[in-house]
Amino acid sequence: MPLRLDIKKKLSTRSDRVKCVELHPAQPWVLSGLYLGNIVIHDYQTQAVVKTLEVSNSPVRCAKFIVRMQWLVIGSDDKYVRVFNYNTLEKVKAF
């Protein structure tokens, strides 16, 4: 039985590929990790780009919201895990 999806909204950003997608549990945000090494936060209600951050020159493989700390935890192909505050976009830690 084929899966039927009804697409109601379309969000777009120029990139070769999207490597990961994460939904914020409280805000109407979608976090996308891109092959170009950037992350983009879209508001799915207004269909606008809320924030963009260049993380590395390597593809972003994983990105997660940590809501209680207001963090983005991002892993990329350059073998680094980076932690950013998603309100200020300041780097908290890299290891």
C-alpha positions as CSV (number, residue, x, y, z in Angstrom):
1,M,0.0,0.0,0.0
2,P,1.6,3.3,-1.0
3,L,2.1,6.1,1.5
4,R,0.1,9.2,0.7
5,L,1.4,12.5,2.0
6,D,-0.5,15.8,1.7
7,I,2.1,18.6,1.6
8,K,0.6,21.8,2.9
9,K,3.7,24.0,3.3
10,K,7.0,24.1,1.5
11,L,10.2,25.6,3.0
12,S,13.3,26.1,0.9
13,T,16.9,27.0,1.2
14,R,19.6,26.7,-1.5
15,S,21.8,23.7,-0.8
16,D,22.9,20.5,-2.5
17,R,21.4,18.3,0.2
18,V,19.7,18.3,3.6
19,K,21.4,15.9,6.0
20,C,19.2,16.1,9.1
21,V,15.9,17.7,10.2
22,E,14.8,18.4,13.8
23,L,11.6,19.9,15.2
24,H,11.6,22.2,18.2
25,P,9.1,20.9,20.8
26,A,7.8,24.3,21.9
27,Q,8.5,26.8,19.1
28,P,7.1,26.4,15.5
29,W,10.7,25.8,14.2
30,V,12.3,23.3,11.9
31,L,16.1,22.9,12.1
32,S,17.8,21.7,9.0
33,G,21.5,20.6,8.8
34,L,22.8,21.1,5.3
35,Y,25.6,19.5,3.2
36,L,27.2,22.9,2.8
37,G,28.0,23.0,6.5
38,N,25.2,25.4,7.5
39,I,22.2,25.0,9.7
40,V,18.9,26.9,9.0
41,I,16.0,27.4,11.3
42,H,12.7,27.9,9.6
43,D,9.4,29.0,11.2
44,Y,6.9,26.6,9.7
45,Q,3.9,28.8,10.5
46,T,5.2,31.9,8.7
47,Q,7.4,30.0,6.3
48,A,10.3,32.3,7.0
49,V,13.9,31.7,7.8
50,V,14.4,32.6,11.5
51,K,18.2,32.0,11.8
52,T,21.1,30.8,9.7
53,L,24.5,29.7,11.0
54,E,27.6,28.6,9.2
55,V,29.0,25.8,11.3
56,S,31.9,24.3,9.2
57,N,33.2,23.7,5.7
58,S,32.2,20.0,6.1
59,P,28.6,18.6,5.8
60,V,26.5,18.8,9.0
61,R,25.4,15.2,9.8
62,C,23.3,15.7,12.9
63,A,21.7,18.7,14.7
64,K,19.5,18.7,17.8
65,F,17.7,21.2,19.9
66,I,18.4,21.0,23.7
67,V,15.5,23.1,24.9
68,R,16.2,23.4,28.6
69,M,19.7,24.8,27.9
70,Q,18.6,26.7,24.8
71,W,21.3,24.9,22.8
72,L,21.9,23.5,19.4
73,V,24.2,20.5,19.4
74,I,25.7,20.0,15.9
75,G,27.9,17.2,14.6
76,S,29.7,17.5,11.3
77,D,32.1,15.6,9.0
78,D,35.1,17.5,10.3
79,K,34.9,15.3,13.5
80,Y,33.8,18.1,15.8
81,V,30.7,18.4,17.9
82,R,29.7,22.0,18.4
83,V,27.3,23.5,20.9
84,F,25.6,26.9,20.2
85,N,23.1,29.0,22.1
86,Y,20.1,29.2,19.6
87,N,19.0,32.6,20.9
88,T,22.3,34.4,20.5
89,L,24.1,32.0,18.1
90,E,27.2,32.1,20.3
91,K,29.4,29.1,20.4
92,V,29.2,27.5,23.9
93,K,31.7,24.6,23.3
94,A,33.4,22.6,20.6
95,F,35.1,19.2,21.1
